[in-house]
Amino acid sequence: MKSNRNMSGFTLVEVLVALAVLTIVLGVVAANIGSSLQISRQSRINAFASEYVQSVTERYRTHWSVPANYTAGSTPPDLSALASKLASVGLTATINAAQVINPDGTAFTGTGQPPLRRIEVEVRQGSNLRARLVTDIGNPQSTGLR
């Protein structure tokens, strides 16, 4: 007698091979997703740091456009709100706005109003520098720098 064995389906070996291939593919995809997420996170932190240094610099520029504020070298208001946002993502900032310079970049040692004030803003995550901006802001009463 003839046996009729026209059964369709997969053998156990075929199923195991397919599962092994699927496991390898999923492992590779998962590893790539993890590194992509890390890169995305670092990009967001760098963008946030860049936004901070630009915002601080612009606040100084606006604040020092008033001659009395420029003369005093005073700090613009509301920088603490920006700093607290920075701290919330694990970043720290350093602002140096004490330098007064001549148009050629040398230190201003004369009397009276300095022609330029230099502001340096750095943002770090631990010891890693994330953003840095150095800007010279001219004396609003000077006609020679406009």
Sequence and secondary structure as in RCSB ss.txt:
>XXXX:A:sequence
MKSNRNMSGFTLVEVLVALAVLTIVLGVVAANIGSSLQISRQSRINAFASEYVQSVTERYRTHWSVPANYTAGST
PPDLSALASKLASVGLTATINAAQVINPDGTAFTGTGQPPLRRIEVEVRQGSNLRARLVTDIGNPQSTGLR
>XXXX:A:secstr
        S  HHHHHHHHHHHHHHHHHHHHHHHHHHHHHHHHHHHHHHHHHHHHHHHHHHHHTTSHHHHHHT  
 TTHHHHHHHHHHTT EEEEEEEEEE TTSSB  SSS  SEEEEEEEEEETTEEEEEEEEEEE TT STT 
